């Protein structure tokens, strides 16, 4: 299935790119989420008519993400968790707890913007968490300390 991308999609292409994807990915994700249109002649003409508007919106989203990244740069957060004597947590610290801690500091964030490369945190200590504010385009690193409650 060939589609026209309406926004930048990580590891797939940029705005306006015609790409070939598996039919299920196109029908079940890209098209319903508004990230792409089927690459028909009519849709190509519609896209070209709206191209400048879509590029303007993409640039605006990029600028907003950069502003958010600048505001969060160098941010240090601490999360209290119950732990045993060896420093192993009873449970774990995941993206929900990280988002809650960052929101308490007054920053806007969703759980999808937090990617824990090695999975949930299960030990006390200091960690460097990378936040992906606009896919892979805008990232920021945050210092996280998991301390005993």
N, C-alpha and C positions, 0 to 999 in steps of 0.2 A: 504494500500500500504506500502510495506517495502522498506526502502532506506538505503544506506550507506552514512554517513556524511563525506564530504571531508574537513570540517573545523568545529570548535566549533560553535554551534548554541545555543544561549541563551535559556534556559528553555527546551531544546530538547536533547542535548547530545554533546559529544566530538568527535574529529576527529576519524574516524574509527568505530563509533558506528552504529549498525544496529538498526534502530528505525521504529516503525509503525506510519505512519501519515495518515491524510485524503488524499484521492487521489487528490483532487483539490490543496491542499497545496503543495504536492509533484510535481505534473505536472506543476502548474502555478507559483510556486515561487522557491522551493528548487533546482529543476533540471535546469531550465533556468538560474538561478543566479549562477550556478556552485557550489552550496553548498552541493549537494548530487548526487548520482547515484542510479538508480533502483537496488535493491538487487538481481541481477541475479547471477548465478554461474560464468559467464564470467566476469561480472563487479567486483565480489569479487576477482577473480584472478588478474585482472588489478589493483585493488586497492592495494592488497598486494604487487604487484611488485613496485608500486609507493609510498608506505607508508613512507619510509624514506625521500624521496624528499618532500612530503607533510608536514611531521612533521618539517622538516628543514625550509620550507617556513612559517609555522605557528609560529615557534619560532622566526623567523626573524621579522614577523609582530608584535609579542608581544613585542619584544625588542624595535622596533621603536616606538610603542605606549608608552612604559614606558619612553623613552627618551623625547618624546613630553610632557608627563605628568610632568616630572621633570622640564622642561623648563617653563611650565605654572603654576606650583605650586606657590601659594601666589599672583597670578596675580590680579590686581585691575583695573577695567575698569569703565569709566564714559560715559554715553550716555545722550545727551541733548534731551529733548522732550518738546513740548508745553503743558502747563497745565493750568488749571483754578485756581482760588484762593484757593480752598480746597485741591489742590494737585492732583486732578484727571486729567489724561492725555487726551488730544484730540487725540484719537487713542490709540495705544498700542505699547509696545516694545516687539518684538518677537525674534525668533531665527535668522532671517535674520539680524536684527540690531546688535545682540550680535556677530554674526560671523564677520560682517563688522568691528566692533570695535576691535575684537581680531586680525583680519588680519592686521589692521592698526598698531598694535604693533609688527608685524612681525612673527606671529605664524600661522601655517597651521591648518585650521579647516573647517569642512563642517556643514551644517545646521542639518544633521542627527545626529551629535554628541552632539547637544544641546537638552536636554529634559527639558522643563519647566513643572514641576510636576503640578502646579496649573494653567496652561495656560498662555497666554500672560500677561505681566505686565501692569497694568492700573493705578498705583499710583506712585507718586514720592517717593523716599526712597532708602534704602540700601537693597540689596538682596544677597543671596548666591546661585549661580547657579552651578549645577553639570554637568560636561562634561563627556560623555561616549566615550572614545577614541577608545576602542576596545570592543564593546558590554558592558557586565557587568564586564569584566575582569580588565580593566584599567579605573579608573575614577579619576577626579581631580576637586576640588572645586575652584571656582573663585568668587571674590567679585565684585558685580555690583552696581553702584550708578546711579540712574536715577535722573537727575537734571533738573530744569526748564531752558528752553532756553531763 
